[in-house]
Amino acid sequence: MLEGDYSRKASNNVEPASVLRLNLAMNRLSQSVNMITKSYAMQQDSMATLTENIGNGLIVIDGNGRISHVNKTYKETFKTGAEHWINARYQSVIPYPEVFI
């Protein structure tokens, strides 16, 4: 599980009872984390599809003021690759100070 393989299961054929309970709890935890990971990946795919196909230029900025995504329309409109913008603070890369808050 430490390497991100949340589908692994612990053996249920173990004694004493406390170890068995621990194994069962770890299996439930593993199953829950696996489901959450899959759900998160699906949501990320949906968000990427939405932002890439929207008709307007879009920059996604996280709560720390860092750019997490620049969509295709923005790159085409402003004629920039913007790959170096990812994880940069938006104030340091956007050349339009009137958009700063």
CORKA-V532534 format. One record per residue. N is the residue number from 0. RES is the residue in three letters. BURIAL is b if it has 24 or more other C-alpha atoms within 12 Angstrom, else e. Layout:
BEGIN
N:RES:BURIAL / N:RES:BURIAL
END
This chain:
BEGIN
0:MET:e / 1:LEU:e / 2:GLU:e / 3:GLY:e / 4:ASP:e / 5:TYR:e / 6:SER:e / 7:ARG:e / 8:LYS:e / 9:ALA:e / 10:SER:e / 11:ASN:e / 12:ASN:e / 13:VAL:e / 14:GLU:e / 15:PRO:e / 16:ALA:e / 17:SER:e / 18:VAL:e / 19:LEU:e / 20:ARG:e / 21:LEU:e / 22:ASN:e / 23:LEU:e / 24:ALA:e / 25:MET:e / 26:ASN:e / 27:ARG:e / 28:LEU:e / 29:SER:e / 30:GLN:e / 31:SER:e / 32:VAL:e / 33:ASN:e / 34:MET:e / 35:ILE:e / 36:THR:e / 37:LYS:e / 38:SER:e / 39:TYR:e / 40:ALA:e / 41:MET:e / 42:GLN:e / 43:GLN:e / 44:ASP:e / 45:SER:e / 46:MET:e / 47:ALA:e / 48:THR:e / 49:LEU:e / 50:THR:e / 51:GLU:e / 52:ASN:e / 53:ILE:e / 54:GLY:e / 55:ASN:e / 56:GLY:e / 57:LEU:b / 58:ILE:b / 59:VAL:b / 60:ILE:e / 61:ASP:e / 62:GLY:e / 63:ASN:e / 64:GLY:e / 65:ARG:e / 66:ILE:b / 67:SER:b / 68:HIS:b / 69:VAL:b / 70:ASN:b / 71:LYS:b / 72:THR:e / 73:TYR:b / 74:LYS:e / 75:GLU:e / 76:THR:e / 77:PHE:e / 78:LYS:e / 79:THR:e / 80:GLY:e / 81:ALA:b / 82:GLU:e / 83:HIS:e / 84:TRP:b / 85:ILE:e / 86:ASN:e / 87:ALA:e / 88:ARG:e / 89:TYR:b / 90:GLN:e / 91:SER:e / 92:VAL:e / 93:ILE:b / 94:PRO:e / 95:TYR:e / 96:PRO:e / 97:GLU:e / 98:VAL:e / 99:PHE:e / 100:ILE:e
END
